[in-house]
Amino acid sequence: MAMSSSGDVPPQPLTADSPGPVSRRWLRNRWDELTFVHWRYRPDIVQALLPDGLRVDTHAGWAYVSLVPFRMTDATPHFVPAVPWISAFNETNVRTYVVDSAGNRAIWFFSLEADRLAIVAFARWFLGFPYVWGRLTIERRASWRRYVTARRRWPKRPASSTTVAVEIGDVITEPSGLDVFLTARWGTVTKWPAARGVLRHHPVDHQAWTLHEATLTEYADASIEAAGLPTPSGDPIVRYAQPVDARFGRPTRV
């Protein structure tokens, strides 16, 4: 889709640290055993898949699409104790990086897969996140992680599976500008209600990321192509992250 007039709004500065606690907190969760696999794309290819009101964010002239598998725990409303079974699950998402009409630098999700049906239903119906119920596993061995998304169960979508294995390396003591661009995103955008095409910005804060170098040792994925993107090419940027505790504020219309 074409970019809207919001393209004239300057984006907020990039900062490795959260700009501050979100107001009106209402959700919290912990992101653990998280791996980033980033590929670069031509901006026009990614822009064509975005809704009106969002423009693709770029670094050195390139857009980026990321595959992000991880373990989520303590997923619950802010003032409610976590429920052991419902509040912990595995997730894999496909994302890109955008600027909304207010200049917020945010994440746009092409897809999210999780293995908790209750979470999938809640996030789809009440928040507008495009979650799919799938079968996901994480294998662990010292500095090695292997993530497998075996199949999609609901709602029915094109067949998709993902296998990612990484060897975790040293801590990155000085993240690059590109690392900050790809990870320090203090909000997400969803379209809800989807039928009306209303964009909503969900602010988030958490500790600054502690990233590790990582090597991709196994990769097979169809979820990026299922999102309508060309098959990624070239060598990806791979990072492993130490856990962070995230807090979400109430979404606002943009």
C-alpha positions as CSV (number, residue, x, y, z in Angstrom):
1,M,0.0,0.0,0.0
2,A,1.1,3.6,-0.5
3,M,2.5,5.6,2.4
4,S,0.1,8.0,3.9
5,S,0.8,11.7,4.7
6,S,2.2,10.5,8.0
7,G,5.4,10.0,6.2
8,D,6.2,13.7,7.0
9,V,6.2,13.1,10.8
10,P,9.8,12.7,12.0
11,P,10.5,9.4,13.8
12,Q,11.3,9.4,17.5
13,P,15.1,9.0,18.4
14,L,16.5,5.6,18.7
15,T,17.6,4.8,22.3
16,A,19.0,1.6,23.7
17,D,17.3,2.4,27.0
18,S,13.6,2.7,27.6
19,P,12.3,6.3,27.4
20,G,10.7,5.7,30.7
21,P,8.0,3.6,32.5
22,V,4.8,3.3,30.5
23,S,1.7,4.9,32.0
24,R,-1.4,3.0,32.8
25,R,0.3,-0.4,32.9
26,W,-2.0,-3.3,32.3
27,L,0.0,-6.2,31.0
28,R,3.4,-7.8,31.9
29,N,5.4,-10.7,30.7
30,R,9.0,-12.0,30.7
31,W,10.8,-12.8,27.4
32,D,13.4,-15.6,27.9
33,E,15.6,-17.8,25.7
34,L,15.1,-15.3,22.8
35,T,16.9,-15.4,19.5
36,F,16.8,-12.7,16.8
37,V,17.4,-13.7,13.2
38,H,17.3,-10.6,11.0
39,W,17.4,-10.2,7.2
40,R,17.5,-7.1,5.1
41,Y,14.9,-6.3,2.4
42,R,14.3,-3.6,-0.1
43,P,12.0,-1.0,1.6
44,D,9.4,-1.0,-1.2
45,I,8.9,-4.8,-0.8
46,V,8.1,-4.5,2.9
47,Q,6.1,-1.2,2.5
48,A,3.7,-3.0,0.1
49,L,2.6,-5.3,2.9
50,L,2.0,-2.6,5.5
51,P,-1.4,-1.0,6.2
52,D,-2.0,2.7,5.4
53,G,-0.7,4.9,8.2
54,L,2.5,3.0,8.7
55,R,5.8,3.5,6.9
56,V,8.7,1.1,6.9
57,D,11.6,2.1,9.1
58,T,15.0,1.8,7.5
59,H,18.7,1.6,8.5
60,A,21.3,2.7,5.9
61,G,18.6,2.4,3.2
62,W,17.5,-1.1,4.1
63,A,14.3,-2.5,5.7
64,Y,14.6,-5.5,8.0
65,V,12.4,-8.5,8.7
66,S,13.1,-10.7,11.7
67,L,12.2,-14.2,12.8
68,V,12.1,-14.3,16.7
69,P,11.5,-17.5,18.6
70,F,11.5,-17.4,22.4
71,R,9.9,-18.5,25.7
72,M,7.3,-16.2,27.3
73,T,6.6,-16.5,31.0
74,D,4.6,-14.4,33.6
75,A,2.2,-13.3,30.9
76,T,-0.7,-11.8,32.8
77,P,-2.6,-8.6,33.5
78,H,-0.3,-6.3,35.6
79,F,-2.1,-6.7,39.0
80,V,-3.0,-10.4,38.6
81,P,-0.7,-13.3,39.7
82,A,0.6,-15.5,36.9
83,V,-1.2,-18.7,36.2
84,P,1.4,-21.4,35.8
85,W,0.0,-23.2,32.8
86,I,-1.6,-20.3,30.9
87,S,1.0,-17.6,31.6
88,A,4.0,-19.5,30.2
89,F,4.3,-20.6,26.5
90,N,6.6,-20.7,23.5
91,E,6.3,-18.2,20.7
92,T,7.7,-17.5,17.3
93,N,7.0,-14.2,15.5
94,V,7.8,-12.6,12.2
95,R,8.2,-8.8,12.4
96,T,9.3,-5.7,10.7
97,Y,10.1,-2.2,11.9
98,V,7.8,0.8,11.3
99,V,7.1,4.4,12.1
100,D,3.4,5.3,12.8
101,S,1.6,8.5,12.2
102,A,2.7,9.9,15.6
103,G,6.4,9.2,14.9
104,N,6.6,6.2,17.2
105,R,9.2,3.7,16.1
106,A,7.5,0.4,16.6
107,I,7.2,-3.3,15.6
108,W,4.6,-4.6,13.1
109,F,4.0,-8.3,13.4
110,F,3.2,-10.2,10.2
111,S,2.5,-13.3,12.3
112,L,2.8,-14.7,15.8
113,E,2.6,-18.4,16.7
114,A,2.1,-19.6,20.2
115,D,1.2,-22.9,21.9
116,R,-1.4,-21.6,24.3
117,L,-4.9,-21.4,22.7
118,A,-6.3,-19.1,25.5
119,I,-3.5,-16.6,24.8
120,V,-4.0,-16.8,21.1
121,A,-7.7,-16.1,21.3
122,F,-7.4,-13.3,23.8
123,A,-4.6,-11.5,21.8
124,R,-6.5,-11.8,18.5
125,W,-9.9,-10.8,19.7
126,F,-9.1,-8.1,22.2
127,L,-5.7,-6.6,21.1
128,G,-5.5,-7.2,17.3
129,F,-2.3,-9.3,17.4
130,P,-2.3,-11.8,14.5
131,Y,-1.7,-14.8,16.7
132,V,-2.0,-18.4,15.5
133,W,-2.2,-21.5,17.7
134,G,0.7,-23.8,16.8
135,R,2.9,-26.5,18.2
136,L,6.2,-25.2,19.4
137,T,9.1,-26.7,21.3
138,I,12.5,-25.5,22.6
139,E,15.5,-27.8,23.0
140,R,18.3,-26.7,25.3
141,R,21.9,-27.8,25.7
142,A,24.4,-25.5,27.4
143,S,25.0,-22.7,24.9
144,W,22.8,-24.2,22.2
145,R,19.1,-23.7,21.5
146,R,16.8,-25.3,19.0
147,Y,13.3,-24.0,18.3
148,V,10.7,-25.9,16.3
149,T,7.3,-24.8,15.1
150,A,5.7,-28.0,13.8
151,R,2.3,-27.0,12.6
152,R,-0.5,-24.4,12.7
153,R,-3.7,-25.6,14.4
154,W,-6.0,-22.5,14.5
155,P,-7.0,-20.4,12.7
156,K,-6.2,-22.3,9.5
157,R,-3.5,-20.6,7.5
158,P,-1.1,-21.7,4.8
159,A,1.1,-24.5,6.0
160,S,4.1,-23.2,7.8
161,S,6.9,-24.7,9.9
162,T,10.1,-23.3,11.4
163,T,13.3,-24.8,12.7
164,V,16.0,-22.6,14.1
165,A,19.1,-23.7,16.0
166,V,21.8,-21.4,17.3
167,E,25.1,-21.6,19.2
168,I,25.3,-18.8,21.7
169,G,28.5,-16.8,21.8
170,D,30.0,-13.9,23.8
171,V,28.2,-11.0,25.2
172,I,28.2,-7.9,23.0
173,T,29.5,-5.2,25.3
174,E,28.9,-2.3,22.8
175,P,25.9,-2.9,20.6
176,S,26.1,-1.4,17.1
177,G,23.7,1.2,15.8
178,L,22.1,-1.6,13.8
179,D,21.6,-3.7,16.9
180,V,19.9,-0.8,18.6
181,F,17.7,-0.2,15.6
182,L,16.6,-3.8,15.5
183,T,16.0,-4.5,19.2
184,A,15.3,-1.2,21.0
185,R,11.6,-0.8,20.0
186,W,9.4,0.7,22.7
187,G,6.1,-0.2,21.2
188,T,4.1,-2.3,18.8
189,V,1.3,-1.5,16.4
190,T,-1.8,-3.6,15.7
191,K,-4.9,-3.1,13.6
192,W,-8.0,-3.5,15.8
193,P,-10.9,-3.8,15.1
194,A,-9.4,-5.3,11.9
195,A,-12.6,-4.7,9.9
196,R,-12.3,-0.9,10.6
197,G,-8.6,-0.8,10.0
198,V,-7.9,1.2,13.2
199,L,-4.2,1.3,14.1
200,R,-3.3,1.2,17.8
201,H,0.1,1.8,19.4
202,H,0.9,-0.4,22.4
203,P,3.8,1.2,24.5
204,V,6.2,-1.1,26.2
205,D,9.2,-0.7,28.5
206,H,11.8,-3.2,29.8
207,Q,15.5,-3.3,30.7
208,A,18.0,-2.6,28.0
209,W,18.8,-5.7,26.0
210,T,21.9,-7.7,26.8
211,L,22.8,-9.3,23.5
212,H,25.1,-12.2,22.6
213,E,26.8,-13.0,19.4
214,A,25.1,-16.2,17.9
215,T,25.7,-18.5,15.1
216,L,22.9,-20.1,13.1
217,T,23.6,-23.8,12.9
218,E,20.2,-25.0,11.5
219,Y,17.5,-23.1,9.6
220,A,14.4,-24.1,7.8
221,D,11.4,-21.7,7.6
222,A,8.3,-21.1,5.7
223,S,6.7,-18.4,7.9
224,I,8.4,-15.5,6.2
225,E,7.1,-16.6,2.8
226,A,3.7,-17.2,4.3
227,A,3.6,-13.5,5.2
228,G,3.9,-12.6,1.5
229,L,7.6,-11.8,1.6
230,P,10.2,-13.2,-0.8
231,T,12.5,-15.9,0.5
232,P,15.3,-14.1,2.5
233,S,18.7,-14.1,0.9
234,G,22.2,-13.4,2.2
235,D,23.6,-14.0,5.6
236,P,21.3,-13.0,8.5
237,I,22.3,-11.1,11.6
238,V,21.8,-13.5,14.5
239,R,21.7,-12.5,18.2
240,Y,20.7,-14.2,21.4
241,A,19.3,-12.2,24.3
242,Q,19.3,-12.4,28.0
243,P,15.8,-12.3,29.6
244,V,13.9,-9.0,30.1
245,D,10.7,-8.2,32.0
246,A,8.3,-6.2,29.8
247,R,5.4,-4.0,30.9
248,F,2.7,-2.8,28.5
249,G,0.7,0.3,28.7
250,R,-2.8,0.7,27.4
251,P,-3.0,1.1,23.6
252,T,-3.8,4.4,22.0
253,R,-5.2,5.1,18.6
254,V,-2.8,6.5,16.0
